[in-house]
Amino acid sequence: MRVRRIYDDRADGDGTRVLVDRVWPRGLRKDDARYDEWISDVAPSTELRKWYGHDPDRFDEFRRRYRSELDGSPSLERLRELAGNGTLTLLTATKDPEASQAAVLRELLGS
């Protein structure tokens, strides 16, 4: 399983590319995006996203709160299904994908 930016070109071995952001990435036309599926409701709530603000000092607490939000999410089950079919690449517009919801999802999905 991979975590990458939506702005990155498709790479060999990406498999299924899924955008996991709640809002569409700035400056990217939908026609130009290289993704297979957009699962916006697996993203953190607007309130949590705004609270976090991609502040690295808040990442551990963000991870805890976000995992709580995901409890029982049907969208999380969809990601598990996709991951079971081969390589899954979780896409985000975040500048630091390793400190994003995509990284937390990768942890939850077991890779």
MODELLER restraints for C-alpha pairs under 7 A, 6 or more apart:
rsr = mdl.restraints
at = mdl.atoms
rsr.add(forms.Gaussian(group=physical.xy_distance, feature=features.Distance(at['CA:1:A'], at['CA:87:A']), mean=5.64, stdev=0.5))
rsr.add(forms.Gaussian(group=physical.xy_distance, feature=features.Distance(at['CA:1:A'], at['CA:88:A']), mean=4.99, stdev=0.5))
rsr.add(forms.Gaussian(group=physical.xy_distance, feature=features.Distance(at['CA:1:A'], at['CA:89:A']), mean=5.73, stdev=0.5))
rsr.add(forms.Gaussian(group=physical.xy_distance, feature=features.Distance(at['CA:1:A'], at['CA:106:A']), mean=6.83, stdev=0.5))
rsr.add(forms.Gaussian(group=physical.xy_distance, feature=features.Distance(at['CA:1:A'], at['CA:111:A']), mean=5.76, stdev=0.5))
rsr.add(forms.Gaussian(group=physical.xy_distance, feature=features.Distance(at['CA:2:A'], at['CA:88:A']), mean=6.32, stdev=0.5))
rsr.add(forms.Gaussian(group=physical.xy_distance, feature=features.Distance(at['CA:2:A'], at['CA:89:A']), mean=4.47, stdev=0.5))
rsr.add(forms.Gaussian(group=physical.xy_distance, feature=features.Distance(at['CA:2:A'], at['CA:90:A']), mean=6.08, stdev=0.5))
rsr.add(forms.Gaussian(group=physical.xy_distance, feature=features.Distance(at['CA:3:A'], at['CA:89:A']), mean=5.60, stdev=0.5))
rsr.add(forms.Gaussian(group=physical.xy_distance, feature=features.Distance(at['CA:3:A'], at['CA:90:A']), mean=4.83, stdev=0.5))
rsr.add(forms.Gaussian(group=physical.xy_distance, feature=features.Distance(at['CA:3:A'], at['CA:91:A']), mean=6.04, stdev=0.5))
rsr.add(forms.Gaussian(group=physical.xy_distance, feature=features.Distance(at['CA:3:A'], at['CA:97:A']), mean=6.47, stdev=0.5))
rsr.add(forms.Gaussian(group=physical.xy_distance, feature=features.Distance(at['CA:3:A'], at['CA:102:A']), mean=6.18, stdev=0.5))
rsr.add(forms.Gaussian(group=physical.xy_distance, feature=features.Distance(at['CA:3:A'], at['CA:103:A']), mean=6.45, stdev=0.5))
rsr.add(forms.Gaussian(group=physical.xy_distance, feature=features.Distance(at['CA:4:A'], at['CA:89:A']), mean=6.84, stdev=0.5))
rsr.add(forms.Gaussian(group=physical.xy_distance, feature=features.Distance(at['CA:4:A'], at['CA:90:A']), mean=6.29, stdev=0.5))
rsr.add(forms.Gaussian(group=physical.xy_distance, feature=features.Distance(at['CA:4:A'], at['CA:91:A']), mean=5.13, stdev=0.5))
rsr.add(forms.Gaussian(group=physical.xy_distance, feature=features.Distance(at['CA:4:A'], at['CA:92:A']), mean=6.57, stdev=0.5))
rsr.add(forms.Gaussian(group=physical.xy_distance, feature=features.Distance(at['CA:4:A'], at['CA:97:A']), mean=6.25, stdev=0.5))
rsr.add(forms.Gaussian(group=physical.xy_distance, feature=features.Distance(at['CA:5:A'], at['CA:91:A']), mean=5.25, stdev=0.5))
rsr.add(forms.Gaussian(group=physical.xy_distance, feature=features.Distance(at['CA:5:A'], at['CA:92:A']), mean=4.97, stdev=0.5))
rsr.add(forms.Gaussian(group=physical.xy_distance, feature=features.Distance(at['CA:5:A'], at['CA:93:A']), mean=5.38, stdev=0.5))
rsr.add(forms.Gaussian(group=physical.xy_distance, feature=features.Distance(at['CA:5:A'], at['CA:94:A']), mean=6.79, stdev=0.5))
rsr.add(forms.Gaussian(group=physical.xy_distance, feature=features.Distance(at['CA:5:A'], at['CA:97:A']), mean=6.59, stdev=0.5))
rsr.add(forms.Gaussian(group=physical.xy_distance, feature=features.Distance(at['CA:6:A'], at['CA:91:A']), mean=5.10, stdev=0.5))
rsr.add(forms.Gaussian(group=physical.xy_distance, feature=features.Distance(at['CA:6:A'], at['CA:92:A']), mean=5.39, stdev=0.5))
rsr.add(forms.Gaussian(group=physical.xy_distance, feature=features.Distance(at['CA:6:A'], at['CA:93:A']), mean=5.51, stdev=0.5))
rsr.add(forms.Gaussian(group=physical.xy_distance, feature=features.Distance(at['CA:7:A'], at['CA:93:A']), mean=6.91, stdev=0.5))
rsr.add(forms.Gaussian(group=physical.xy_distance, feature=features.Distance(at['CA:10:A'], at['CA:34:A']), mean=6.57, stdev=0.5))
rsr.add(forms.Gaussian(group=physical.xy_distance, feature=features.Distance(at['CA:14:A'], at['CA:87:A']), mean=6.33, stdev=0.5))
rsr.add(forms.Gaussian(group=physical.xy_distance, feature=features.Distance(at['CA:14:A'], at['CA:88:A']), mean=6.59, stdev=0.5))
rsr.add(forms.Gaussian(group=physical.xy_distance, feature=features.Distance(at['CA:14:A'], at['CA:89:A']), mean=5.65, stdev=0.5))
rsr.add(forms.Gaussian(group=physical.xy_distance, feature=features.Distance(at['CA:15:A'], at['CA:86:A']), mean=6.69, stdev=0.5))
rsr.add(forms.Gaussian(group=physical.xy_distance, feature=features.Distance(at['CA:15:A'], at['CA:87:A']), mean=4.67, stdev=0.5))
rsr.add(forms.Gaussian(group=physical.xy_distance, feature=features.Distance(at['CA:15:A'], at['CA:88:A']), mean=5.50, stdev=0.5))
rsr.add(forms.Gaussian(group=physical.xy_distance, feature=features.Distance(at['CA:15:A'], at['CA:89:A']), mean=6.58, stdev=0.5))
rsr.add(forms.Gaussian(group=physical.xy_distance, feature=features.Distance(at['CA:16:A'], at['CA:36:A']), mean=6.16, stdev=0.5))
rsr.add(forms.Gaussian(group=physical.xy_distance, feature=features.Distance(at['CA:16:A'], at['CA:87:A']), mean=6.34, stdev=0.5))
rsr.add(forms.Gaussian(group=physical.xy_distance, feature=features.Distance(at['CA:16:A'], at['CA:88:A']), mean=4.94, stdev=0.5))
rsr.add(forms.Gaussian(group=physical.xy_distance, feature=features.Distance(at['CA:16:A'], at['CA:89:A']), mean=6.00, stdev=0.5))
rsr.add(forms.Gaussian(group=physical.xy_distance, feature=features.Distance(at['CA:17:A'], at['CA:35:A']), mean=4.92, stdev=0.5))
rsr.add(forms.Gaussian(group=physical.xy_distance, feature=features.Distance(at['CA:17:A'], at['CA:36:A']), mean=5.24, stdev=0.5))
rsr.add(forms.Gaussian(group=physical.xy_distance, feature=features.Distance(at['CA:17:A'], at['CA:37:A']), mean=6.72, stdev=0.5))
rsr.add(forms.Gaussian(group=physical.xy_distance, feature=features.Distance(at['CA:17:A'], at['CA:88:A']), mean=6.13, stdev=0.5))
rsr.add(forms.Gaussian(group=physical.xy_distance, feature=features.Distance(at['CA:17:A'], at['CA:89:A']), mean=4.71, stdev=0.5))
rsr.add(forms.Gaussian(group=physical.xy_distance, feature=features.Distance(at['CA:17:A'], at['CA:90:A']), mean=6.08, stdev=0.5))
rsr.add(forms.Gaussian(group=physical.xy_distance, feature=features.Distance(at['CA:17:A'], at['CA:91:A']), mean=6.67, stdev=0.5))
rsr.add(forms.Gaussian(group=physical.xy_distance, feature=features.Distance(at['CA:18:A'], at['CA:35:A']), mean=5.89, stdev=0.5))
rsr.add(forms.Gaussian(group=physical.xy_distance, feature=features.Distance(at['CA:18:A'], at['CA:36:A']), mean=5.85, stdev=0.5))
rsr.add(forms.Gaussian(group=physical.xy_distance, feature=features.Distance(at['CA:18:A'], at['CA:37:A']), mean=4.84, stdev=0.5))
rsr.add(forms.Gaussian(group=physical.xy_distance, feature=features.Distance(at['CA:18:A'], at['CA:38:A']), mean=5.55, stdev=0.5))
rsr.add(forms.Gaussian(group=physical.xy_distance, feature=features.Distance(at['CA:18:A'], at['CA:39:A']), mean=6.96, stdev=0.5))
rsr.add(forms.Gaussian(group=physical.xy_distance, feature=features.Distance(at['CA:18:A'], at['CA:89:A']), mean=6.19, stdev=0.5))
rsr.add(forms.Gaussian(group=physical.xy_distance, feature=features.Distance(at['CA:18:A'], at['CA:90:A']), mean=5.14, stdev=0.5))
rsr.add(forms.Gaussian(group=physical.xy_distance, feature=features.Distance(at['CA:18:A'], at['CA:91:A']), mean=5.67, stdev=0.5))
rsr.add(forms.Gaussian(group=physical.xy_distance, feature=features.Distance(at['CA:19:A'], at['CA:35:A']), mean=6.73, stdev=0.5))
rsr.add(forms.Gaussian(group=physical.xy_distance, feature=features.Distance(at['CA:19:A'], at['CA:37:A']), mean=6.37, stdev=0.5))
rsr.add(forms.Gaussian(group=physical.xy_distance, feature=features.Distance(at['CA:19:A'], at['CA:38:A']), mean=4.65, stdev=0.5))
rsr.add(forms.Gaussian(group=physical.xy_distance, feature=features.Distance(at['CA:19:A'], at['CA:39:A']), mean=6.20, stdev=0.5))
rsr.add(forms.Gaussian(group=physical.xy_distance, feature=features.Distance(at['CA:19:A'], at['CA:90:A']), mean=6.04, stdev=0.5))
rsr.add(forms.Gaussian(group=physical.xy_distance, feature=features.Distance(at['CA:19:A'], at['CA:91:A']), mean=4.45, stdev=0.5))
rsr.add(forms.Gaussian(group=physical.xy_distance, feature=features.Distance(at['CA:19:A'], at['CA:92:A']), mean=5.93, stdev=0.5))
rsr.add(forms.Gaussian(group=physical.xy_distance, feature=features.Distance(at['CA:20:A'], at['CA:38:A']), mean=6.32, stdev=0.5))
rsr.add(forms.Gaussian(group=physical.xy_distance, feature=features.Distance(at['CA:20:A'], at['CA:39:A']), mean=5.43, stdev=0.5))
rsr.add(forms.Gaussian(group=physical.xy_distance, feature=features.Distance(at['CA:20:A'], at['CA:40:A']), mean=5.53, stdev=0.5))
rsr.add(forms.Gaussian(group=physical.xy_distance, feature=features.Distance(at['CA:20:A'], at['CA:42:A']), mean=6.31, stdev=0.5))
rsr.add(forms.Gaussian(group=physical.xy_distance, feature=features.Distance(at['CA:20:A'], at['CA:43:A']), mean=5.65, stdev=0.5))
rsr.add(forms.Gaussian(group=physical.xy_distance, feature=features.Distance(at['CA:20:A'], at['CA:90:A']), mean=6.49, stdev=0.5))
rsr.add(forms.Gaussian(group=physical.xy_distance, feature=features.Distance(at['CA:20:A'], at['CA:91:A']), mean=5.93, stdev=0.5))
rsr.add(forms.Gaussian(group=physical.xy_distance, feature=features.Distance(at['CA:20:A'], at['CA:92:A']), mean=6.01, stdev=0.5))
rsr.add(forms.Gaussian(group=physical.xy_distance, feature=features.Distance(at['CA:20:A'], at['CA:102:A']), mean=6.69, stdev=0.5))
rsr.add(forms.Gaussian(group=physical.xy_distance, feature=features.Distance(at['CA:21:A'], at['CA:40:A']), mean=5.39, stdev=0.5))
rsr.add(forms.Gaussian(group=physical.xy_distance, feature=features.Distance(at['CA:21:A'], at['CA:43:A']), mean=5.29, stdev=0.5))
rsr.add(forms.Gaussian(group=physical.xy_distance, feature=features.Distance(at['CA:21:A'], at['CA:92:A']), mean=5.77, stdev=0.5))
rsr.add(forms.Gaussian(group=physical.xy_distance, feature=features.Distance(at['CA:22:A'], at['CA:40:A']), mean=4.34, stdev=0.5))
rsr.add(forms.Gaussian(group=physical.xy_distance, feature=features.Distance(at['CA:22:A'], at['CA:41:A']), mean=6.30, stdev=0.5))
rsr.add(forms.Gaussian(group=physical.xy_distance, feature=features.Distance(at['CA:22:A'], at['CA:43:A']), mean=5.24, stdev=0.5))
rsr.add(forms.Gaussian(group=physical.xy_distance, feature=features.Distance(at['CA:25:A'], at['CA:93:A']), mean=5.65, stdev=0.5))
rsr.add(forms.Gaussian(group=physical.xy_distance, feature=features.Distance(at['CA:39:A'], at['CA:75:A']), mean=6.96, stdev=0.5))
rsr.add(forms.Gaussian(group=physical.xy_distance, feature=features.Distance(at['CA:41:A'], at['CA:75:A']), mean=6.83, stdev=0.5))
rsr.add(forms.Gaussian(group=physical.xy_distance, feature=features.Distance(at['CA:42:A'], at['CA:75:A']), mean=5.57, stdev=0.5))
rsr.add(forms.Gaussian(group=physical.xy_distance, feature=features.Distance(at['CA:42:A'], at['CA:76:A']), mean=6.47, stdev=0.5))
rsr.add(forms.Gaussian(group=physical.xy_distance, feature=features.Distance(at['CA:43:A'], at['CA:101:A']), mean=6.76, stdev=0.5))
rsr.add(forms.Gaussian(group=physical.xy_distance, feature=features.Distance(at['CA:44:A'], at['CA:66:A']), mean=6.04, stdev=0.5))
rsr.add(forms.Gaussian(group=physical.xy_distance, feature=features.Distance(at['CA:52:A'], at['CA:58:A']), mean=6.20, stdev=0.5))
rsr.add(forms.Gaussian(group=physical.xy_distance, feature=features.Distance(at['CA:52:A'], at['CA:62:A']), mean=6.22, stdev=0.5))
rsr.add(forms.Gaussian(group=physical.xy_distance, feature=features.Distance(at['CA:59:A'], at['CA:99:A']), mean=6.65, stdev=0.5))
rsr.add(forms.Gaussian(group=physical.xy_distance, feature=features.Distance(at['CA:63:A'], at['CA:104:A']), mean=6.37, stdev=0.5))
rsr.add(forms.Gaussian(group=physical.xy_distance, feature=features.Distance(at['CA:80:A'], at['CA:109:A']), mean=6.39, stdev=0.5))
rsr.add(forms.Gaussian(group=physical.xy_distance, feature=features.Distance(at['CA:82:A'], at['CA:88:A']), mean=6.70, stdev=0.5))
rsr.add(forms.Gaussian(group=physical.xy_distance, feature=features.Distance(at['CA:90:A'], at['CA:102:A']), mean=5.80, stdev=0.5))
rsr.add(forms.Gaussian(group=physical.xy_distance, feature=features.Distance(at['CA:91:A'], at['CA:102:A']), mean=6.79, stdev=0.5))
rsr.add(forms.Gaussian(group=physical.xy_distance, feature=features.Distance(at['CA:92:A'], at['CA:102:A']), mean=6.63, stdev=0.5))
rsr.add(forms.Gaussian(group=physical.xy_distance, feature=features.Distance(at['CA:94:A'], at['CA:100:A']), mean=6.80, stdev=0.5))
rsr.add(forms.Gaussian(group=physical.xy_distance, feature=features.Distance(at['CA:97:A'], at['CA:103:A']), mean=6.57, stdev=0.5))
